[in-house]
Structures are given as structure tokens and as C-alpha cells.
Amino acid sequence: MRIPTRKKPEVLSPAGNLRGLKTAVDYGADAVYCGGKAFGMRSAPKNLSLEDFEEGSRYAHERGARVYVTCNVLPRNNEIEALREYVGQLKDTGVDALIVSDIGVMLMARQVAPNLELHVSTQAGVTNYQAANAFYELGARRVVLAREMDLQAVRDIRANIPDDLDIECFVHGAMCMAFSGRCLFSNYLTGRDGNHGECAQPCRWKYSIVEEKRPGQYFPIEQTKDGAYLFNSQDMNMLGHLDDLIDSGATSLKIEGRAKSAYYIAAMTNAYKTAVNEYMIQRGFESADGTVLRPFHDQVIRPGDPDFGDPNAEDAVMRNADAAFSGVSDEGYEQLGAAAPVKSDPTAEPDNLSYRARSTRRKSNTAAETIETDWQHAAVRPAPHVELPEWLLEETDKVAHRDYSTGFYYPEHKVTQNTDRSAYFRSWMVVGEVLSWNADEGGRVTLMSRNKIEPGQEVEFLLPGERPLAFTVPESGLRDADGLPVAAINNPAHVFSMPCPHPVPINAAIRSRTKKPTLKAE
């Protein structure tokens, strides 16, 4: 049975355990993807038991969210029967979908768990509409596109597949140097199988050359004092460009990070959910209070539409790309790891020459060469760029991250690698978590400490669906768990309380700037 297309773009958040799942839901996730104790592509997190899936599904469904389970390893012969049994157990836990990459697992899941949706993992490497349609015929409800796709490819796929086949695209988090995540590098160097969730991430390591007769003498591959990083990809950050991706037909916006902390999940889920809400309001689909004004639709011009193939419509693609980056300075592009673009002239009349040029395709997302083709590309209808508030755009810098890029979505702004470090930038840290708040004594928050909190310190409470609450720690009134006054909160993992007149929700993270931005190895 087909489920109707969603009413609005889905924010899909990661979770490595039950707490992460609940955190994602609390901070606005429409759906959460997570792995079980076996057959998922992340073995480092604790992952969820069958009992966790039951509890997590109930928690999510009560709040209007869904749960997807990763079964996207590339299984070996001796794992098939165990996988069949596992899928049979999952179907009774209340989860909503299985994420699979192996076609045999997909067909087996249809037999064993026919009521579960099937989502085709990015591991399957879907790069064209023919593959997407083939999976649809086999029963897939969704395809997670290969991370190598640019926006034009997303549009072309959307225009040539059924409207009830979802397109899921990554929008944030770590990227992989391998094709759609399929890599043998870890197998070769460590014996840990990256296609079974055990990747040692050797692409992040720093390499130097050692000459056989000079043991212990290291020569950098590039002439720098720090050696060289060969495959160390940047992180993705599409928060400021979600309108382009949604307009291009993406149904679900996927945040990477099942091995990340609950704070990371909360902060990024909240940021992307808020951005989607801004999109819906500014595009006129919803009012500020969430009332539906008109049905949501993407901006893709499909075959059969009256303006399909119209050069003026094709020119709108260039105008939209210009608009998406119009508010970004050259310094901003440098922060994204990209060069400032050469913008098209939106006032110029499209002539046959310019139209033919836009009807060519790159051999790859990074190659400069193009190949002539008679293929008619899907365009998007013109729409104003969605403006996000500055505080929201700053949220991505308040979690640990590598240098950011926009991935492969914009071929003219090529993703690169970090060539000088594999550590994360960390300019903010979690200093506590809210246990309770009550109105006594003018308001008091009880918290579990994580780092030092002292009088006069500027902190922020991360609030679901709202701008973070900035707060200055009061000069007095700090107490320990026994109610005794303390000069400062110095003991991690201990209960304290402090005056706070503003109501704050349970489990809200309390964060503060680090005294000096640091690099955090992970």
C-alpha cells in the first residue's frame, strides 16, 4: 500500500542510541534513522536493541515522528539467514521503514516484512532516474541519492520518477571520499570492513613518507611541516541553501551523525527544522503559526508541463543559483571551502548559444570538460531566495565540525579536502543539561553539570523550535545537590541548581563559548 507524499519536506535526524532518538524527536525531527545491534553501517555507536526500537517507535509516533532502521550492510553468504530472522523481528517493533542497499535484502524484506517501507540507501549508488524507477518497481518507497549528485541531477531525477517516490538527500555532516560510501581502504589497512559498519576512517589520517633505509625519519608528502592528508573530505553544510535543494525535488533532508552526541543531534535537528519552517512560511505554504495555506510542492518543471524545455525556464536555474549565493561574501565562500562564483547576468536575454551551453553536462561534478547531449534538463520555476536569520546560520558553528562545504551540489563550488588537519573545530562546549525548572524563588533550574559554570559566565539554553536563550550566570545563588551554596559549579556529572527566571525544558543543553577556539580530534 502506497503512503501519500508528505505534506512538507522531512527533516531526518540520526541517532546512535535511544536517548539520541528521543532527543531528535524532541527537537523537531520528522523522522529518525538508527541502527540495530547488527547489519547497520555504523558499529561504533551503541545502537538500539529490539526493546529500544519498540520504546523509541512509541515515543516517536506519539509525537508525530517516524523511525527508520538501517539494514544497509553488504551482507555475505553466512549472514543471510540471520538477517532474515532480524528483519522478521524488526517488523513487530513498530518501526516504519528499513534502509537497505543490497537488492537481495530488499526482496527478502518484502517477503518477511511487507508492511515496512523500503528505503534504498546511498550505498546503492543511485545516480539516475532509471535506477530510481527500477527500485520503485521493486517496491522502494524512497531512494537516498548518491552524495556525488549535483542539484541539476536531483532535478532531472525528480522530473522523471513518480511523485510518490521520495528523494532523500544529505544536507549536513561528514562526507566520504568513496563512491556512495563504498570503500575498501579500511579493509586493506586495518582489516576492519567499512561496508559492515567498522570503518577505521583511514582517509582522515595524516600521512608521511618513510624511506626504507631511514626508519623513523618522516618526509611529508606535501612540503609542509605537518605532513599531508590524502583523502580528508570537508563536512557538508547546506543550511543556508536548503531552498535550492527543496526546490529541486528533495523530499527528505538527511543529517549525518549517528556516532555524534545528543547535543549535536539536538542542535542540528533544531537548526534544520527551523530552516524548513522558514522555507514553508516564506514560500507561502504555511502561516507563522503552522496553518497550511496551500499544498506544498517543489519547483521542478516536469516533462509534460507547458514550460518544459522553455529557454526562459532554463534561465531561471541560473537566476536561482545566483540568488542562493547572493548574500554570501567572498569571505563566506572561503569559509565554505569554495571560490566565489562567476554570476550570470539575470537581465540578459537567453539566446540559442547560451541555451545550448546550459544543455551540456559535465563529465563529472569536478571535471571542467562537458559533453554535448540532446538530453532536456529539468529546470526550476523562479522563486526568491529564502532568507534565514543570522542566529540560525550561526548554529552550525556551535557544534564540532571540520571545514564546511556545500558538497557536490554546486559544481562551480567544488568540495575539497582538509589538507592540514583532521581534528574538529570546537568553539562551543556543553556545560550542563537541564534536569528540571520550577518557579519557586523567582525561578530556579536544576542541572547536571558537564563542564565548569561560574558567576558572570555567558551561556545559552538550546530550546526546541526557538532561538537559543542567552543567559548570564548570576553572581550568587548557585547550590549543590544538598542545597548548600557554592561559589561555582566545578564538578562534572554532579547535580547543581542556579537562579533562572526563564522557564526552560527538561534535557535542554546548556552551552558556552570555549575560552579559545580549539581543535578536537575525533
LINZISUL-V949609 format. One record per residue. NEAR is the number of other ideal C-beta (glycine too) atoms within 10 Angstrom. Layout:
BEGIN
((NEAR) (NEAR))
END
This chain:
BEGIN
((4) (9) (11) (7) (14) (14) (12) (18) (23) (22) (29) (28) (34) (28) (29) (23) (19) (19) (16) (27) (29) (20) (24) (32) (27) (22) (27) (21) (30) (22) (21) (31) (28) (28) (26) (20) (13) (15) (24) (23) (23) (18) (18) (13) (19) (14) (22) (26) (15) (14) (10) (20) (22) (15) (16) (29) (20) (13) (17) (23) (15) (9) (12) (8) (24) (19) (26) (21) (29) (24) (28) (28) (25) (15) (19) (11) (6) (7) (16) (14) (9) (12) (22) (15) (11) (18) (21) (14) (13) (21) (15) (12) (20) (15) (26) (20) (21) (25) (25) (28) (26) (19) (13) (11) (25) (21) (14) (19) (25) (15) (10) (19) (20) (11) (8) (19) (20) (22) (29) (28) (26) (25) (23) (26) (18) (25) (16) (16) (19) (11) (18) (24) (17) (15) (22) (18) (9) (13) (13) (23) (18) (24) (27) (26) (26) (22) (23) (17) (25) (20) (25) (22) (23) (23) (26) (23) (27) (25) (23) (16) (21) (11) (13) (14) (21) (22) (22) (25) (26) (26) (27) (26) (20) (19) (20) (18) (15) (19) (13) (20) (21) (16) (20) (11) (18) (20) (17) (9) (11) (14) (9) (15) (18) (23) (21) (19) (21) (17) (24) (17) (20) (18) (21) (22) (15) (15) (15) (13) (12) (11) (9) (5) (6) (10) (8) (5) (10) (12) (11) (14) (13) (13) (7) (10) (6) (12) (18) (16) (20) (17) (16) (22) (23) (21) (24) (25) (24) (25) (22) (22) (25) (23) (25) (27) (23) (24) (26) (29) (25) (27) (22) (22) (25) (24) (26) (19) (23) (25) (16) (22) (17) (22) (21) (23) (29) (26) (23) (30) (28) (26) (25) (28) (22) (23) (27) (21) (17) (18) (21) (22) (16) (16) (19) (10) (17) (19) (11) (9) (6) (10) (7) (12) (12) (9) (9) (17) (13) (22) (22) (21) (23) (15) (10) (7) (15) (8) (12) (16) (16) (15) (17) (12) (19) (22) (20) (22) (25) (18) (17) (23) (21) (15) (19) (23) (23) (10) (12) (17) (10) (9) (9) (14) (16) (12) (14) (22) (21) (21) (12) (15) (16) (6) (14) (16) (10) (13) (6) (10) (9) (17) (10) (8) (8) (17) (15) (11) (10) (18) (17) (13) (17) (15) (10) (12) (17) (12) (10) (8) (8) (12) (9) (9) (10) (5) (9) (13) (18) (27) (29) (25) (16) (16) (17) (10) (17) (22) (13) (21) (11) (7) (12) (18) (17) (13) (21) (19) (14) (21) (26) (20) (22) (25) (21) (21) (25) (27) (26) (22) (26) (23) (18) (14) (22) (15) (25) (14) (20) (17) (14) (16) (16) (17) (15) (16) (18) (16) (14) (20) (18) (19) (22) (26) (17) (19) (15) (12) (20) (12) (9) (7) (10) (9) (15) (17) (23) (18) (24) (15) (19) (19) (15) (15) (20) (15) (15) (9) (15) (10) (19) (19) (22) (24) (18) (17) (11) (10) (13) (20) (16) (10) (19) (10) (21) (13) (10) (9) (16) (20) (17) (15) (10) (6) (7) (8) (9) (16) (9) (14) (26) (13) (12) (12) (7) (14) (16) (21) (22) (23) (16) (24) (12) (11) (12) (19) (13) (11) (18) (24) (23) (27) (22) (20) (14) (13) (7) (6) (11) (13) (12) (12) (8) (13))
END
